[in-house]
Amino acid sequence: MVKRVLLIGGGAIVVMAVCCGGTAISYLRTSANYMSESVKNAVPIEFQIDRARQMIADLEPQVRRNMHVIAKEEAEVERLEKQIDAARSRAEKSKEQILALKADLSNGSPFIYAGRSYSKEQVKVDLTNRFKRFKTGEATLRSLERVYEARNRGLDAARTRLEGMIAAKRQLLVEVENLEAQRQMVDAAKTTADYHFDDSSLGRVKELISDLQIRLDTERKLVDAEVDFPGEIPLDEAASDDIIDQVTEYFGPDKPEAASLVRQ
């Protein structure tokens, strides 16, 4: 069944390519890019951030492997450096001996070395052999020095690349943590956006409180109106309207009268 679907789909693509030419191919590419982008956008950001963390962590074995290679190369370069130093010492000593034999041959002095006597011909042969070995050793030393310089340059470049890789790895970690902080801020903003405050509800509560206040004021006025019955004859003795009597009654007849405020 799947094979049939693939064959039908492939045939449809071929037919579109034949009938529509470049336009169909353009449509197909655009659709593929759109679907790829849609799938990518459908993946949660949190998952992508965790994926980035994992990809950075996957760089660690490569960093360790390169560190091991560099350490091994450093040991090889150190060994080569010692080899060059030894070759230089041998070349210097051989040079001194060659020049000594040359001087003896030039002077024609007795050829006695380490308590043994040698002929002039023997000294010439020995000088010839020594000079050949010296030139071979000197060429070997120059080759070793070139190898040392090349490997040292490569080692410096490897160190620089490793340091750059470690620095880039650290920077990527910082950027991922920054993305995580931004994601948390976006999530917090989305959470805040979910709060909906309905001002109309507050208005209805205020209106209800106002209505209740009016009702209470109305009932209080009704209660006051029921206490005072208008139209009935007052049975209580009315208070005196004479202000002099009122003052006299308040202060009493025995209290001294206040001095008149009006001068005679």
C-alpha positions in Angstrom: 0.0 0.0 0.0 2.7 2.4 1.0 4.7 1.5 -2.2 1.6 2.2 -4.3 1.2 5.6 -2.6 4.8 6.5 -3.2 4.6 5.4 -6.9 1.4 7.5 -7.4 2.9 10.5 -5.6 6.1 10.1 -7.7 4.1 9.8 -10.9 2.1 12.9 -10.0 5.3 14.9 -9.4 6.7 13.7 -12.8 3.5 14.7 -14.6 3.5 18.1 -12.9 7.2 18.6 -13.9 6.5 17.6 -17.5 3.3 19.7 -17.8 4.3 22.8 -15.9 8.1 22.7 -16.2 10.0 25.1 -14.0 6.8 26.5 -12.4 5.9 23.1 -10.9 9.4 22.6 -9.5 9.2 26.1 -8.0 5.9 25.2 -6.3 7.4 21.9 -5.0 10.4 23.7 -3.5 8.3 26.4 -1.9 6.0 23.8 -0.5 8.9 21.7 0.9 10.5 24.8 2.5 7.1 25.9 3.9 6.5 22.5 5.4 10.0 22.3 6.8 9.6 25.8 8.4 6.2 24.8 9.8 7.6 21.7 11.4 10.5 23.6 12.9 8.2 26.2 14.3 6.0 23.5 15.8 8.8 22.3 18.0 8.6 23.9 21.5 11.3 26.4 22.2 12.1 24.7 25.5 12.9 21.5 23.6 15.1 23.3 21.1 17.0 25.0 24.0 17.6 21.6 25.6 18.7 20.3 22.2 21.2 23.1 21.9 22.5 22.2 25.4 22.9 18.6 24.3 24.7 19.6 21.1 27.1 21.7 23.2 27.7 18.8 25.6 28.4 16.6 22.6 31.4 18.8 21.8 33.1 17.8 25.0 34.5 14.4 23.6 35.9 16.2 20.6 37.6 18.8 22.8 39.0 16.0 25.0 40.2 14.2 21.9 41.9 17.2 20.6 43.5 18.0 23.9 44.9 14.4 24.0 46.3 14.8 20.4 47.9 18.2 21.3 49.5 16.7 24.5 50.9 13.8 22.5 52.2 16.2 19.8 53.8 18.4 22.5 55.7 15.3 23.8 56.8 14.5 20.3 58.0 18.0 19.7 59.9 18.0 23.0 61.6 14.7 22.0 62.5 16.1 18.6 63.9 19.2 20.2 66.2 17.0 22.4 67.2 15.0 19.3 68.1 18.3 17.6 70.1 19.5 20.6 72.1 16.2 20.6 72.7 16.4 16.9 74.0 19.9 17.2 76.4 18.8 20.0 77.7 16.0 17.9 78.1 18.2 14.9 80.0 20.8 16.9 82.3 18.2 18.3 82.8 16.6 14.9 83.6 20.0 13.4 86.3 20.5 16.0 87.8 17.2 15.3 87.8 17.7 11.5 89.4 21.1 11.9 92.1 19.6 14.2 92.9 16.8 11.7 93.0 19.4 8.9 95.4 21.5 10.9 97.7 18.5 11.6 97.7 17.6 7.9 98.5 21.2 6.9 101.3 21.4 9.4 102.8 18.0 8.7 103.2 17.3 12.4 103.5 13.7 13.8 100.1 12.0 13.7 99.9 10.6 17.2 96.5 10.2 18.7 95.6 8.5 22.0 99.1 7.1 22.2 99.1 5.6 18.7 100.9 6.8 15.7 99.2 7.1 12.2 100.5 7.8 8.8 99.5 10.8 6.8 97.5 8.7 4.4 95.5 7.2 7.3 94.8 10.6 8.6 93.6 11.8 5.2 91.3 8.8 4.9 89.9 9.3 8.4 89.4 13.1 7.7 87.6 12.3 4.4 85.3 9.8 6.2 84.7 12.2 9.1 83.9 15.1 6.7 81.4 13.0 4.7 79.6 12.0 8.0 79.7 15.6 9.1 78.0 16.8 5.9 75.4 14.0 6.1 74.8 14.8 9.8 74.6 18.5 9.0 72.0 17.8 6.3 70.1 15.6 8.7 70.2 18.3 11.3 68.8 20.9 8.9 66.0 18.5 8.0 65.2 17.9 11.7 65.1 21.6 12.3 62.7 22.1 9.4 60.5 19.3 10.8 60.6 20.8 14.2 59.6 24.3 13.0 56.8 22.8 10.9 55.4 20.7 13.8 55.8 23.6 16.2 53.8 25.8 13.9 51.2 23.1 13.6 51.1 22.7 17.3 50.6 26.4 17.9 47.8 26.4 15.3 46.2 23.4 17.0 46.5 25.1 20.4 44.9 28.3 19.0 42.0 26.3 17.4 41.4 24.4 20.6 41.4 27.6 22.7 39.0 29.1 20.2 36.8 26.0 20.3 36.7 26.1 24.1 36.0 29.8 24.1 33.2 29.3 21.5 31.8 26.5 23.6 31.7 28.7 26.7 30.1 31.5 24.7 27.5 29.1 23.3 26.6 28.1 26.9 26.2 31.7 27.9 24.0 32.4 24.8 21.8 29.3 25.6 21.4 30.4 29.2 20.4 33.9 27.9 17.9 32.2 25.6 16.5 30.3 28.6 16.2 33.5 30.6 14.3 35.2 27.6 12.1 32.1 27.3 11.2 32.4 31.0 10.4 36.1 30.6 8.2 35.3 27.7 6.4 32.6 29.7 5.9 35.0 32.6 4.5 37.7 30.2 2.1 35.1 28.7 1.0 34.2 32.3 0.4 37.8 33.1 -1.5 38.3 29.9 -4.0 35.6 31.0 -5.2 37.9 33.8 -8.4 39.6 32.7 -9.8 42.5 34.8 -13.4 43.3 33.9 -14.1 47.0 34.8 -17.8 46.4 34.1 -17.9 44.1 37.0 -16.5 46.8 39.3 -19.1 49.2 37.9 -21.9 46.8 38.7 -20.6 46.4 42.3 -20.4 50.2 42.7 -24.0 50.5 41.4 -25.2 47.9 43.8 -23.6 49.6 46.8 -25.1 52.9 45.7 -28.6 51.3 45.4 -28.2 49.8 48.9 -27.2 53.1 50.4 -30.3 54.8 48.8 -32.5 52.0 50.2 -31.0 52.4 53.7 -31.4 56.2 53.6 -35.0 55.7 52.5 -35.9 53.3 55.3 -34.2 55.5 57.9 -36.3 58.4 56.8 -39.4 56.2 56.9 -38.6 55.2 60.5 -38.1 58.9 61.5 -41.4 59.7 59.9 -43.2 57.0 61.9 -41.8 58.4 65.3 -43.2 62.0 64.6 -46.9 61.9 63.9 -47.9 65.2 62.2 -51.3 66.7 63.1 -51.5 65.4 66.7 -52.0 67.8 69.7 -48.8 68.1 71.7 -49.3 67.1 75.2 -45.9 68.1 76.5 -45.4 71.5 78.1 -43.9 73.9 75.6 -40.7 75.6 76.5 -40.8 79.3 77.3 -40.1 81.6 74.5 -38.8 84.4 76.9 -35.0 84.4 76.7 -34.8 86.2 80.1 -36.7 83.4 81.8 -34.6 80.8 80.1 -31.3 82.4 81.3 -32.7 82.9 84.8 -33.8 79.3 84.9 -30.4 78.1 83.7 -28.2 80.1 86.0 -30.6 80.1 89.0 -31.9 83.1 91.1 -29.1 82.9 93.7 -26.3 83.4 91.2 -24.9 87.0 90.9 -26.0 88.9 87.9 -23.4 89.7 85.4 -22.3 93.3 85.1 -24.1 95.2 82.4 -22.1 95.3 79.2 -23.6 98.7 78.4 -22.0 101.7 80.2 -24.4 104.3 81.7 
